[in-house]
Amino acid sequence: MYFTDQLAALRARRRMSLAAIGGIVGMAVPNLSAVLRGRGDTKASTLASIASALDAEWVLVPKEHLDEVRYAIESKSACAGTGAGAAPDNPAPRTIEIFSGKK
């Protein structure tokens, strides 16, 4: 899954409008929309602000550890709400994987 796809999926899970995110990060909706679609070159600080607005954190994952990270994220997501993976009092920050491939 590409980074822009992950942003879109996380935005949908959080049920946040572009206007809500734009208000938090101080971006006009058309500019934010372009960033979320992967248009143009975006600064790391902008991505960090968007991630923060989505209650997430973006990280670089070395390719040799990518499968392990995906597995951990998918396992946690699969357990959410079932009681087996009840959220701890101090949950770890959510992550967004960054892939180097282009669509």
FENHUHU-V240671 format. One record per residue. PSI is psi in radians with two decimals (NA if undefined). OMEGA is omega in whole degrees, -180 to 180 (NA if undefined). D_CENTER is the distance of its C-alpha to the mean C-alpha in Angstrom with 2 decimals. Layout:
psi->{PSI PSI}
omega->{OMEGA OMEGA}
d_center->{D_CENTER D_CENTER}
This chain:
psi->{2.33 2.77 -0.79 -0.62 -0.68 -0.69 -0.77 -0.74 -0.73 -0.70 -0.72 -0.77 -0.63 -0.19 0.85 2.31 2.82 -0.66 -0.71 -0.81 -0.78 -0.69 -0.66 -0.76 -0.13 0.69 2.53 2.55 -0.78 -0.67 -0.74 -0.75 -0.74 -0.74 -0.80 -0.34 -0.03 0.36 2.31 -3.05 2.14 2.39 2.61 -0.64 -0.58 -0.78 -0.68 -0.69 -0.74 -0.79 -0.77 -0.73 -0.52 0.17 0.86 3.07 2.35 2.44 2.74 2.34 2.08 2.44 -0.58 -0.24 0.03 -0.77 -0.71 -0.73 -0.78 -0.79 -0.79 -0.74 -0.80 -0.68 -0.75 -0.73 -0.68 -0.55 -0.30 2.27 -0.06 -0.13 -0.53 -0.55 0.78 2.44 2.34 2.95 -0.62 1.41 2.63 2.64 2.57 2.66 2.68 2.16 2.56 2.18 2.56 -0.21 2.72 2.66 NA}
omega->{-179 -178 -180 176 179 177 180 -180 180 178 179 179 -180 -178 -180 177 175 180 179 179 179 178 180 -175 178 180 173 -177 180 179 178 179 179 179 -177 176 178 179 177 -178 -175 179 178 -180 177 178 178 178 178 178 179 178 179 -177 -180 178 178 -177 172 180 176 -176 -179 179 -174 180 180 -179 177 -180 -179 -180 -180 179 179 179 -179 -179 -177 177 -179 -177 -179 -179 -178 -177 177 179 179 -176 176 179 177 -179 172 179 177 179 -177 -178 176 176 NA}
d_center->{11.35 10.54 7.60 8.51 8.88 5.52 4.61 7.94 7.78 5.45 7.78 10.58 10.22 10.29 13.05 12.48 14.57 14.24 17.16 15.65 12.63 15.26 17.59 15.43 14.62 18.04 17.42 19.46 17.92 19.22 17.75 14.25 14.68 15.84 12.90 10.45 13.11 13.34 16.74 18.34 17.54 14.93 15.52 13.39 14.16 12.77 9.31 9.73 11.01 8.37 5.79 9.00 9.80 7.00 8.31 5.69 6.74 6.48 9.56 12.14 13.50 17.14 17.99 20.59 18.13 15.47 17.23 17.52 13.87 13.07 16.06 15.14 11.76 13.67 16.62 15.00 13.57 17.07 18.83 17.11 19.84 22.58 23.95 23.70 20.34 20.95 18.62 20.42 21.54 19.22 15.98 13.95 10.72 7.59 6.10 4.00 7.34 9.13 12.09 15.20 16.61 17.12 17.44}
